[in-house]
Amino acid sequence: MKISRKARFAVSAMIRLALRGENGTKTLSDLSADQGISLSYLEQLFAQLRREGIVVGVRGPGGGYRLAKDIEDIDVASIMTAVDDQAYTPPAANTGDTDEQRPTDSMWDSLSTQLHDYLGTITLGDVLRGNDVEEEEPRKVA
């Protein structure tokens, strides 16, 4: 399992969205300012999250995005794989063009699977309960 910049940004933005509560919405421009992530980049991420049924768009005054599910039903692995199709490839699909397997391939495949499975057990609710995310400093935009 690779933890890309895209996946880290998506998880971070989802935590900010989860802080709004069950019925709260947040605009992408607000998330962009909070996280120091470009608006166009967030638009791409949230389009993918919406396709996967993790967030829903709300139109009109007070609109933006909100969680499509309860914070206990959204796990970190799902967020990561929704925005980054390279985040996790099951070992069977990792065979490549060659039939020859290096001695370490099964070790890396096993580690990747264990990391994916572990992140699949951590929900947004777990993250919110385990960290003081409200006190997080906004990122600096370079």
GIMOHU-V462912 format. One record per pair of residues at least 4 apart in sequence whose C-alpha atoms are under 6 Angstrom apart, sorted by the first residue. I is the first residue (numbers start at 0). J is the second residue. D is the distance in whole Angstrom. If there is no record, write none. Layout:
# GIMOHU-V462912
i | j | d
I | J | D
I | J | D
This chain:
# GIMOHU-V462912
i | j | d
0 | 86 | 5
0 | 87 | 5
0 | 111 | 4
1 | 86 | 5
6 | 79 | 5
13 | 17 | 6
19 | 23 | 5
24 | 63 | 5
24 | 64 | 5
24 | 65 | 5
25 | 63 | 5
25 | 64 | 5
26 | 63 | 4
27 | 31 | 6
30 | 34 | 6
31 | 35 | 5
31 | 36 | 5
31 | 37 | 6
31 | 38 | 5
33 | 137 | 5
34 | 137 | 6
34 | 138 | 5
35 | 138 | 5
35 | 139 | 6
35 | 140 | 5
41 | 45 | 6
44 | 82 | 6
45 | 49 | 6
47 | 82 | 6
48 | 53 | 5
48 | 54 | 6
48 | 81 | 6
49 | 53 | 6
49 | 54 | 5
49 | 55 | 6
53 | 67 | 5
54 | 65 | 6
54 | 66 | 4
54 | 67 | 4
55 | 64 | 6
55 | 65 | 6
55 | 67 | 5
56 | 63 | 6
56 | 64 | 5
57 | 62 | 5
57 | 63 | 5
57 | 64 | 6
58 | 62 | 5
70 | 123 | 5
70 | 124 | 5
71 | 122 | 5
71 | 124 | 5
73 | 122 | 5
74 | 119 | 5
74 | 121 | 5
74 | 122 | 4
75 | 118 | 5
75 | 119 | 6
75 | 121 | 6
75 | 122 | 6
76 | 118 | 5
76 | 119 | 5
77 | 81 | 6
80 | 84 | 6
80 | 86 | 6
90 | 108 | 5
105 | 109 | 6
113 | 117 | 6
121 | 125 | 6
